[in-house]
Every structure is written in structure tokens, then in C-alpha cells.
Amino acid sequence: MTKRKIKPERDLEKTYSTKHFVTKLRRLADSLEQNKRFRIQIAGERISVPPNAIFNIEHEREGNNEEVEFQMKWVVPEK
């Protein structure tokens, strides 16, 4: 049995048009309602979010800037 290849660390932001962002949110909501894995490609990398991921919403404020983040967190099991 081969071990899973460890992926390099990554931290990026990808900007989407309102139309594309709404489409992605709808696909996410559909996956959650159906208790299915959510698959998305971000900046060339395919990501697969399991249905048992932890979901949270974060709000940040610094000076005149505000930010809301919808987050999904999970641990990738070793094979």
C-alpha cells in the first residue's frame, strides 16, 4: 500500500465574480443538504471537502476594513 503524498502548505485567496461565487455557494449548499462530499478547484488544485467537515463563519475588523469568511475545516486521514 502506498502512502499518501504530503502536499505542500498553501495559503491563498482567489477572487470570483458575484455570479461564480453564487454558483459555488449553491453547489456547496446542495452538497451539505445531501450529506455529500463537496468538490471544488481553486487556483488549479482540486479540493474535496468531506461531509463531516467542521463549518464556521469568521468576522474580522481592522480599521475601515471588514471581512467575513465561510470556513470548512477537516483532517485528511493517512492511508
C-alpha positions in Angstrom: 0.0 0.0 0.0 1.4 3.4 -0.9 1.4 6.3 1.5 -0.5 9.5 0.6 1.8 12.2 -0.8 2.0 15.1 1.6 1.0 18.3 -0.2 2.9 21.5 0.4 1.4 24.1 2.7 -0.7 26.7 0.9 -2.5 29.9 1.8 -4.1 31.9 -0.9 -7.1 33.9 -1.8 -9.0 33.6 -5.0 -11.4 36.4 -6.2 -14.5 35.4 -8.1 -17.2 37.4 -9.8 -20.5 37.5 -7.9 -22.1 35.1 -10.5 -19.3 32.5 -10.0 -19.3 32.9 -6.2 -23.1 32.4 -6.0 -22.8 29.2 -8.2 -20.1 27.8 -5.9 -22.2 28.6 -2.8 -25.2 26.9 -4.3 -23.2 23.8 -5.1 -21.8 23.8 -1.5 -25.3 24.1 -0.1 -26.6 21.3 -2.2 -23.7 19.0 -1.1 -24.3 19.8 2.5 -28.1 19.2 2.3 -27.4 15.8 0.6 -24.6 14.9 3.1 -22.2 14.5 0.1 -18.6 15.4 -0.5 -18.1 18.9 -1.9 -15.5 19.2 -4.7 -14.0 22.4 -5.9 -11.0 23.6 -7.9 -9.2 26.6 -6.5 -6.2 28.1 -8.5 -5.6 24.8 -10.3 -5.8 22.5 -7.3 -8.7 20.1 -6.8 -10.1 20.1 -3.2 -12.5 17.5 -1.8 -14.4 18.6 1.3 -15.9 15.7 3.3 -19.5 15.9 4.5 -18.2 15.7 8.2 -16.1 18.8 7.9 -16.4 21.5 10.5 -18.1 24.6 9.2 -17.7 28.1 10.8 -18.1 31.7 9.9 -15.5 34.2 10.9 -15.7 38.0 11.1 -12.7 40.3 11.2 -12.5 44.0 11.5 -9.3 46.1 11.2 -9.6 49.9 10.8 -12.0 50.6 7.9 -11.7 47.0 6.6 -14.2 44.2 7.4 -14.1 40.6 6.3 -16.5 37.6 6.6 -15.0 34.2 5.9 -17.0 31.0 5.5 -14.7 28.2 6.5 -14.6 24.5 6.2 -12.0 22.5 8.2 -11.2 18.8 8.2 -8.3 16.4 8.7 -7.1 14.4 5.8 -6.7 10.8 7.0 -3.5 9.0 6.4 -3.7 5.9 4.2 
